[in-house]
Amino acid sequence: MTLVSNPITPLAFITFIGTTLGVLCILSISAAKAVNGWLGILSSICFIYAGWTAKNYLSMFEQLAYIATLDLPILLSVKSWNDDTVHNIRKLGLSNG
């Protein structure tokens, strides 16, 4: 609804795509899928464009930091990331303590 409640501009559309890719990235992390690296990079590119348009350079730097520290390491070690993550995911639940 956020996309259609205001005029649809190229910036609004790219920001919407970036947000959607960001949500998919988070879902793929919880599903232990290394595709989250690609989704994170694509989402960051959309937000870098939005930051550039708004002259929000700190936001652009933040997205570049996410790419360098989160997405690229996952893409460079896909097999070991998947194996390690699948065995170390913690489930949310009620504690008896």
C-alpha distances in whole Angstrom, upper triangle without the diagonal:
4,5,5,6,9,12,11,14,16,16,12,12,15,13,10,13,15,13,12,16,17,15,18,20,21,20,23,25,25,26,29,28,29,27,25,27,26,22,23,24,22,19,22,22,19,19,23,22,19,22,24,22,22,26,25,28,28,24,26,29,27,25,28,30,27,28,32,32,30,29,32,34,32,33,36,37,35,38,39,35,34,38,37,34,34,37,36,33,33,31,30,32,34,37,41,42
4,6,5,7,10,10,12,14,13,9,10,13,11,8,12,13,11,12,15,15,15,17,20,20,20,23,25,25,27,29,28,29,26,24,26,24,21,21,23,20,17,19,20,16,16,20,19,16,18,21,19,18,22,21,24,24,21,22,25,24,22,26,27,25,26,30,30,28,27,30,32,31,31,35,36,34,37,38,34,34,37,37,33,34,37,35,32,32,31,30,32,34,37,41,42
4,6,6,8,7,9,11,10,7,7,10,9,7,10,12,11,11,14,15,15,17,20,20,21,23,25,26,27,29,28,28,25,24,25,23,20,20,22,19,16,18,19,15,15,18,17,14,18,20,18,18,21,21,24,24,21,22,25,24,22,25,27,25,25,29,30,28,26,29,32,31,31,34,35,33,37,38,34,34,37,37,34,35,38,37,33,34,33,32,35,37,40,43,45
4,5,7,7,10,13,13,9,10,13,13,10,13,16,14,14,18,19,19,20,23,24,24,26,28,29,30,32,31,32,29,27,29,27,23,24,25,22,20,22,22,18,19,22,20,18,21,23,20,20,24,24,27,28,24,25,29,27,26,29,31,29,29,33,34,31,30,33,36,34,34,38,39,37,40,41,38,37,41,41,37,38,41,40,37,37,36,35,37,39,42,46,47
4,7,8,12,15,14,11,12,15,14,12,16,17,16,16,20,21,20,22,25,25,26,28,30,30,32,34,33,34,31,29,31,29,26,26,27,24,22,24,24,20,20,23,21,18,21,23,21,20,24,24,27,27,24,26,29,28,26,30,31,30,31,34,35,33,32,35,37,36,36,40,41,39,42,43,40,39,42,42,39,39,42,41,38,38,36,35,37,39,42,45,46
4,6,9,12,12,9,11,14,13,12,15,17,16,17,20,21,21,23,26,26,27,29,31,32,33,35,34,34,31,29,31,29,26,26,26,24,21,23,22,19,19,21,19,16,19,21,18,17,21,21,25,26,23,24,27,27,25,28,30,29,30,33,34,32,32,34,37,36,36,39,41,39,43,44,40,40,43,43,40,41,44,42,39,39,38,37,39,41,44,48,49
4,6,10,10,8,10,13,13,13,15,17,17,18,21,22,23,25,27,28,29,31,32,34,35,37,35,35,32,30,31,29,26,26,27,24,21,23,22,18,19,21,18,16,19,20,17,17,21,21,25,26,23,24,28,27,26,29,31,30,30,34,35,33,32,35,38,37,36,40,41,40,43,44,41,41,44,44,41,42,45,44,41,42,41,40,42,44,47,51,52
4,7,8,6,7,10,11,10,12,15,15,16,18,20,21,22,24,26,26,28,30,31,32,34,32,32,29,27,28,26,23,24,24,20,19,20,19,16,17,19,16,14,18,18,16,17,20,21,24,25,22,23,26,26,24,26,29,28,28,31,33,31,29,32,35,34,33,37,38,37,40,41,38,38,42,42,39,40,43,42,39,40,39,38,41,43,46,50,51
4,5,5,6,9,10,10,12,14,15,16,18,20,21,23,24,26,27,28,30,32,33,34,32,32,28,27,27,25,23,23,22,19,18,19,17,14,15,17,13,12,15,15,12,14,17,19,21,23,20,20,24,24,22,24,27,26,26,29,31,30,28,30,34,33,32,35,37,36,39,41,38,38,42,42,39,40,43,42,39,41,40,40,42,45,48,51,52
4,6,5,6,9,10,11,12,14,15,16,18,20,21,22,24,26,27,28,31,31,32,30,29,26,25,25,22,20,20,19,16,15,16,14,11,13,14,11,10,14,14,11,13,16,18,20,22,19,18,22,22,20,22,25,24,23,27,29,27,25,27,31,30,29,32,34,33,37,38,35,35,39,39,37,38,41,40,38,39,39,39,42,45,47,51,52
4,5,5,6,8,10,10,12,14,15,16,18,20,21,23,24,25,27,29,30,31,29,28,25,23,23,21,19,19,18,15,13,14,12,9,10,11,8,7,10,11,8,10,13,14,16,18,15,15,19,19,17,19,22,21,21,24,26,25,24,26,29,28,28,31,33,32,36,37,34,34,38,38,35,36,40,38,36,37,37,37,40,43,45,49,49
4,6,5,6,9,10,10,12,14,15,17,18,20,21,23,24,26,27,29,30,28,28,25,23,23,21,19,19,19,16,14,15,14,10,11,13,11,9,12,13,11,12,16,16,18,20,17,17,20,20,18,21,23,22,22,26,27,25,24,27,30,29,28,32,34,32,36,37,34,34,37,37,34,36,39,37,35,36,35,35,38,40,43,46,47
4,5,5,6,9,10,11,12,14,15,17,18,20,21,22,24,26,27,28,26,26,23,21,22,19,17,17,17,14,12,14,13,10,11,14,11,10,14,15,13,15,18,18,20,22,18,18,22,21,18,21,24,22,22,25,27,25,23,25,29,27,27,30,32,30,34,35,32,32,36,36,33,34,37,36,34,35,35,34,37,40,43,46,47
4,5,5,6,9,10,10,12,14,15,16,18,20,21,22,25,25,26,24,23,20,19,19,16,14,14,14,11,9,11,9,6,8,10,8,8,11,12,11,13,16,16,17,19,15,15,18,18,15,17,20,18,18,22,23,22,20,22,25,24,23,27,29,27,31,32,29,29,33,33,30,32,35,34,32,33,33,33,36,39,42,45,46
4,5,5,6,9,10,10,12,14,15,17,18,20,21,23,24,25,24,23,20,18,19,17,14,14,14,11,9,10,10,6,6,10,8,7,10,12,11,12,15,14,16,17,13,13,17,16,13,16,19,17,17,21,22,20,19,22,25,24,24,27,29,27,31,32,29,29,33,32,29,31,34,32,30,31,31,31,34,37,39,43,43
4,5,5,6,9,10,11,12,14,16,17,18,20,22,23,24,23,23,20,18,19,17,14,14,15,12,10,12,12,9,10,13,12,10,14,16,15,15,18,18,20,20,16,17,20,18,16,19,21,19,19,23,24,22,20,23,26,24,24,28,29,27,31,32,28,28,32,32,29,30,33,32,29,30,30,29,32,35,38,41,42
4,5,5,6,8,10,11,12,14,15,16,18,20,21,22,20,20,16,15,16,14,11,12,12,9,7,10,10,7,9,12,12,11,14,16,16,17,20,19,20,21,17,17,20,18,15,18,20,18,17,21,22,20,18,20,23,22,21,25,26,24,28,29,26,26,29,30,27,28,31,30,28,29,29,29,32,35,38,41,42
4,5,5,6,9,10,10,12,14,15,16,19,20,21,19,18,15,13,14,12,9,9,10,7,4,7,8,5,6,10,10,9,12,14,14,15,17,16,17,17,14,13,16,15,11,14,16,14,14,18,19,16,15,18,20,19,19,22,24,23,26,27,24,24,28,27,25,26,29,28,26,27,27,27,31,34,36,40,40
4,5,5,6,9,10,11,13,14,15,17,19,20,19,19,16,14,15,14,10,10,12,10,7,9,11,8,8,12,13,11,13,16,16,16,19,17,18,18,14,15,17,15,13,16,17,15,15,19,19,17,16,19,22,20,21,24,25,24,27,28,24,24,28,27,24,25,28,27,24,25,25,25,28,31,33,37,38
4,5,5,6,9,10,11,12,14,16,17,18,17,17,14,13,15,13,10,11,13,10,8,11,13,10,11,15,15,14,17,19,19,20,22,21,22,22,18,18,20,18,16,18,20,17,17,21,21,18,17,20,22,20,20,24,25,23,26,27,23,23,26,26,23,24,27,26,23,25,24,24,27,30,33,36,38
4,5,5,6,9,10,10,12,14,15,16,14,14,11,9,11,9,6,7,9,7,5,9,10,9,11,14,14,14,16,19,19,20,22,20,21,21,17,17,19,17,14,16,17,14,14,18,18,15,13,16,19,16,16,20,21,19,22,23,20,20,23,24,21,22,25,24,22,23,23,24,27,31,33,37,38
4,5,5,6,9,10,11,13,14,15,14,14,12,9,11,10,7,6,9,8,6,8,11,10,10,13,15,14,15,18,19,19,21,19,20,19,15,15,17,14,12,14,15,12,12,16,16,13,12,15,17,15,16,20,21,19,22,23,19,19,23,22,19,21,24,22,20,21,21,22,25,28,30,34,35
4,5,5,6,9,10,11,12,14,14,14,13,10,13,13,9,9,13,12,9,12,15,13,13,17,18,17,19,22,22,22,24,22,23,22,18,19,20,17,15,18,18,15,16,19,18,15,14,18,20,17,18,22,22,20,23,23,20,19,23,22,19,20,23,21,18,19,19,19,22,25,28,32,33
4,5,5,6,9,10,10,12,11,12,9,8,11,10,7,9,12,11,9,13,15,14,15,18,19,19,21,23,24,25,26,24,25,24,20,20,22,19,16,19,19,16,16,19,19,15,14,17,18,16,16,20,20,18,20,21,18,17,20,20,17,18,21,20,18,19,19,20,23,26,29,32,34
4,5,5,6,9,10,10,9,9,8,5,8,8,5,6,9,10,8,11,13,13,14,16,18,18,20,22,23,24,25,23,23,22,18,18,19,17,14,16,16,12,12,16,15,11,10,14,15,12,13,17,17,15,18,18,15,14,18,18,15,16,19,18,16,18,18,19,23,26,28,32,33
4,5,5,6,9,10,10,11,10,7,10,12,9,9,12,13,11,13,16,16,16,18,21,20,21,24,25,25,27,24,24,22,19,20,20,17,15,17,17,13,14,17,15,12,12,16,16,14,15,19,18,16,19,19,15,15,18,17,14,15,18,16,13,15,15,16,19,23,25,28,29
4,5,5,6,9,9,11,10,8,12,13,10,11,15,15,13,16,19,18,19,21,23,23,24,27,28,28,30,27,28,26,23,23,24,21,19,21,21,17,17,20,19,15,14,18,18,15,17,20,19,17,19,19,16,14,17,17,14,14,17,16,13,14,14,15,18,22,24,28,29
4,5,5,6,5,7,7,5,9,10,9,10,13,14,13,16,18,18,19,21,23,24,25,27,29,29,30,28,28,26,23,23,24,21,18,20,20,16,16,19,17,13,12,15,16,12,14,17,16,13,15,16,13,11,14,15,11,12,15,15,12,15,15,17,20,24,26,29,31
4,5,5,6,7,8,6,9,11,10,10,14,15,14,16,19,19,19,21,24,24,25,27,29,29,30,27,27,25,22,23,23,20,18,19,18,14,15,17,15,11,11,14,14,11,13,16,15,12,14,14,11,10,13,12,9,10,13,12,10,12,13,15,18,22,24,27,28
4,5,8,10,11,10,13,15,13,14,17,18,17,19,22,22,22,24,27,27,27,30,32,32,33,30,30,28,25,25,26,22,21,22,21,18,18,20,18,15,15,18,17,14,16,19,17,15,16,16,13,11,14,13,9,9,12,11,8,9,10,11,15,18,20,24,25
4,6,9,10,10,13,15,13,15,18,19,18,20,23,23,24,26,28,28,29,32,33,34,35,32,32,30,27,28,28,25,23,24,23,20,20,22,20,16,16,19,18,14,16,19,17,14,15,15,12,10,12,13,9,8,12,12,9,11,11,14,17,20,22,26,27
4,7,9,9,11,13,13,14,17,18,18,20,22,23,24,26,28,28,29,32,33,34,35,32,32,30,27,27,27,24,22,23,22,18,18,20,18,14,14,16,15,11,13,16,13,11,11,11,9,6,9,9,6,6,9,10,8,11,12,15,18,22,24,27,28
4,5,6,9,10,11,12,15,16,16,18,20,21,22,24,26,27,28,30,32,32,33,31,30,29,26,26,26,23,21,22,21,18,17,19,17,14,12,14,14,10,11,14,12,9,10,12,9,7,10,11,9,9,12,13,12,15,16,19,22,26,27,30,32
4,5,6,8,9,10,12,14,15,16,18,20,21,22,24,25,26,28,30,31,32,29,28,27,25,24,23,21,19,19,19,15,14,15,15,11,9,11,10,7,7,10,9,6,8,10,7,6,10,11,9,11,14,14,14,17,19,21,25,28,30,33,34
4,5,5,6,9,10,11,12,14,16,17,19,20,22,23,24,26,28,29,30,28,27,26,23,22,23,21,18,18,18,15,13,16,16,12,9,11,12,9,8,12,12,9,11,13,11,10,14,15,13,14,17,18,16,19,21,23,26,30,32,35,36
4,5,5,6,8,10,10,12,14,15,16,18,20,21,22,24,25,26,27,25,24,23,20,19,20,18,15,16,16,12,11,14,13,9,7,10,11,8,9,12,12,10,13,14,11,11,15,15,12,14,17,17,15,18,19,21,24,28,29,33,34
4,6,5,6,9,10,11,12,14,15,16,19,20,21,22,24,25,26,24,23,22,19,18,18,16,13,13,13,10,8,11,11,7,4,7,8,6,6,9,10,9,12,14,11,11,15,15,13,16,19,18,17,20,22,24,27,31,32,36,36
4,5,5,6,8,10,11,13,14,15,17,19,20,21,23,24,25,23,23,22,19,18,18,17,14,14,15,12,10,12,13,11,7,9,11,9,8,11,13,11,15,16,14,14,18,18,17,18,22,21,20,23,24,26,30,33,35,38,39
4,5,5,6,8,10,11,12,14,16,17,18,20,21,23,24,22,22,21,18,17,18,16,13,14,15,12,10,14,14,11,9,11,13,11,11,14,16,14,17,18,15,15,19,20,17,19,22,21,20,22,23,24,28,31,33,37,38
4,6,5,6,9,10,10,12,14,15,16,18,20,21,21,19,19,18,15,14,15,13,9,11,12,8,7,11,11,8,6,9,12,10,11,14,15,14,18,18,15,16,20,19,17,19,22,21,19,21,23,24,27,31,32,36,37
4,5,5,6,9,10,10,12,14,15,16,18,20,20,18,17,17,14,12,13,12,9,9,11,8,6,9,11,9,6,8,12,11,10,13,15,15,18,19,17,18,21,21,19,22,25,24,22,25,26,27,31,34,36,40,40
4,5,5,6,9,10,11,13,14,15,17,19,20,18,18,18,15,13,15,14,11,11,14,12,10,13,15,13,10,12,15,14,13,16,18,17,21,22,19,20,24,24,22,23,27,26,24,27,28,29,32,36,37,41,42
4,5,5,6,9,10,11,12,14,16,17,18,16,16,16,13,12,14,12,9,11,13,10,10,14,15,13,11,13,16,15,15,18,20,19,22,23,20,21,24,24,22,23,27,25,23,25,26,27,30,33,35,39,40
4,5,5,6,9,10,10,12,14,15,16,14,13,13,10,8,10,9,5,7,10,8,7,11,12,11,10,12,15,15,15,17,20,19,23,24,20,22,25,25,22,25,28,26,24,26,27,28,32,35,36,40,40
4,5,5,6,9,10,10,12,14,15,14,13,14,11,9,11,11,8,9,12,11,9,13,15,14,12,13,17,17,16,19,21,21,24,26,23,24,27,27,25,27,30,29,28,30,31,31,35,38,40,44,44
4,5,5,6,9,10,11,13,14,13,14,15,11,10,13,13,10,11,14,13,12,16,18,16,15,17,20,19,19,22,24,23,27,28,25,26,29,29,27,29,32,30,29,30,31,31,35,38,40,43,44
4,5,5,6,8,10,10,12,10,11,11,8,7,10,10,7,10,12,11,12,15,16,16,15,17,20,20,20,22,25,24,28,28,25,26,30,29,27,29,32,30,28,30,30,30,34,36,38,42,42
4,5,5,6,9,10,10,9,9,10,7,5,8,9,7,8,11,11,11,14,16,16,15,16,19,20,20,22,25,25,28,29,26,27,31,30,28,31,33,31,30,32,33,33,36,39,41,45,44
4,5,5,6,9,10,10,10,12,10,8,12,13,10,12,15,15,14,17,19,19,18,19,23,23,22,25,27,27,31,32,29,30,34,33,31,33,36,34,33,34,35,35,39,42,43,47,47
4,5,5,6,8,8,10,12,9,8,12,13,11,13,16,16,16,19,21,20,19,21,24,24,24,27,29,29,32,33,30,31,35,34,31,34,37,35,33,34,35,34,38,40,42,46,46
4,5,5,6,5,6,8,6,6,9,10,9,11,14,14,15,17,19,19,19,21,24,24,24,27,29,29,33,33,30,31,35,34,31,34,37,35,33,34,35,34,38,40,42,46,45
4,5,5,6,7,10,9,7,10,12,11,12,15,16,16,18,21,21,21,22,25,26,25,27,30,30,34,35,32,33,37,36,34,36,39,37,36,37,38,38,41,44,45,49,49
4,6,8,10,13,11,10,14,15,14,16,19,19,19,22,24,24,23,25,28,29,28,30,33,33,37,37,34,36,39,38,36,38,41,39,38,39,40,39,42,45,47,50,50
4,5,8,11,10,10,13,14,14,16,19,19,20,22,24,24,24,26,29,29,29,32,34,34,38,38,35,36,40,39,36,39,41,39,37,38,39,38,41,43,45,49,49
4,6,9,9,9,12,13,14,15,17,19,20,21,23,24,24,25,28,29,29,31,34,34,38,38,35,37,40,39,37,39,42,40,38,39,40,39,43,45,46,50,50
4,6,6,7,9,10,11,13,15,16,17,19,20,21,22,23,26,27,27,29,31,32,36,36,32,34,37,36,34,37,39,36,35,36,37,36,39,41,43,46,46
4,5,5,6,9,10,11,12,14,15,16,18,20,20,21,24,25,25,27,29,30,34,34,31,33,36,35,33,36,38,35,34,35,37,36,40,42,43,47,46
4,5,5,6,9,10,10,12,14,15,16,18,19,20,22,24,25,26,28,29,33,32,29,31,34,32,30,34,35,33,32,33,34,34,37,39,40,44,43
4,5,5,6,9,10,11,13,14,15,16,17,18,21,22,23,24,27,27,31,30,27,29,32,31,28,31,33,31,29,30,32,31,34,37,38,42,41
4,5,5,6,9,10,11,12,14,15,15,16,19,20,21,22,25,26,29,29,26,28,31,30,28,31,33,31,30,31,33,33,36,39,40,44,43
4,5,5,6,9,10,10,12,14,14,15,18,19,20,21,24,25,28,28,25,27,30,29,27,30,32,30,29,31,32,32,36,38,39,43,42
4,5,5,6,9,10,10,12,13,14,16,18,19,20,22,23,27,26,23,25,28,26,24,28,29,27,26,27,29,29,32,35,36,39,39
4,5,5,6,9,10,10,10,12,15,16,16,18,20,21,24,24,21,23,26,25,23,26,28,26,25,27,28,28,32,35,36,40,39
4,5,5,6,9,10,10,10,13,15,15,16,19,20,24,23,21,23,26,25,23,27,29,27,26,28,30,31,34,37,38,42,41
4,5,5,6,8,9,10,12,14,15,16,18,19,23,22,19,22,25,23,22,25,27,25,24,26,28,29,32,35,35,39,38
4,5,5,5,7,9,10,11,13,15,16,17,20,20,17,19,22,20,19,22,24,22,21,23,25,25,29,32,33,36,36
4,6,6,5,6,9,10,10,12,14,15,19,19,16,18,21,20,19,22,24,23,22,24,26,27,31,34,35,39,39
4,6,6,6,7,10,11,11,13,15,19,18,16,19,21,20,19,22,24,23,23,25,28,29,32,35,36,39,39
4,6,7,7,9,11,11,13,14,18,16,14,17,19,17,16,20,22,20,20,22,24,26,29,32,32,36,35
4,6,6,7,9,11,11,12,15,15,11,14,17,15,14,17,19,17,17,19,22,23,27,30,30,34,34
4,6,5,6,9,10,10,14,14,11,13,17,16,14,17,20,19,18,21,23,24,28,31,32,36,36
4,5,5,6,9,10,13,14,12,14,17,16,16,19,21,20,20,23,26,28,31,34,35,39,39
4,5,5,6,8,11,11,9,12,14,13,13,17,18,17,18,21,24,26,30,33,33,37,36
4,5,5,6,9,9,6,9,12,11,11,14,16,15,16,19,21,24,27,31,31,35,35
4,6,5,9,10,9,10,13,14,14,16,19,18,19,22,24,27,30,34,35,38,38
4,6,9,9,9,12,14,14,15,17,19,19,20,24,26,29,32,36,36,40,40
4,6,6,6,9,10,11,12,14,16,16,17,21,24,27,30,33,34,37,37
4,6,5,6,9,10,10,12,15,15,16,20,22,25,28,32,33,36,36
4,5,5,6,9,10,11,13,15,16,20,22,25,28,32,32,35,36
4,5,5,6,8,10,11,12,14,18,21,24,27,30,30,33,34
4,6,5,6,8,10,10,12,15,18,21,24,28,28,31,32
4,6,5,6,9,10,11,14,17,20,23,27,27,30,31
4,6,6,7,9,11,14,17,20,23,26,27,29,30
4,6,6,6,9,12,15,19,21,25,25,27,28
4,5,5,6,10,12,16,19,22,22,25,26
4,6,6,9,12,15,18,21,22,25,26
4,6,9,11,15,17,20,20,23,24
4,6,10,13,15,18,18,21,21
4,7,10,13,16,17,20,21
4,7,9,12,13,16,17
4,6,10,11,14,16
4,7,9,13,14
4,6,10,12
4,7,9
4,5
4
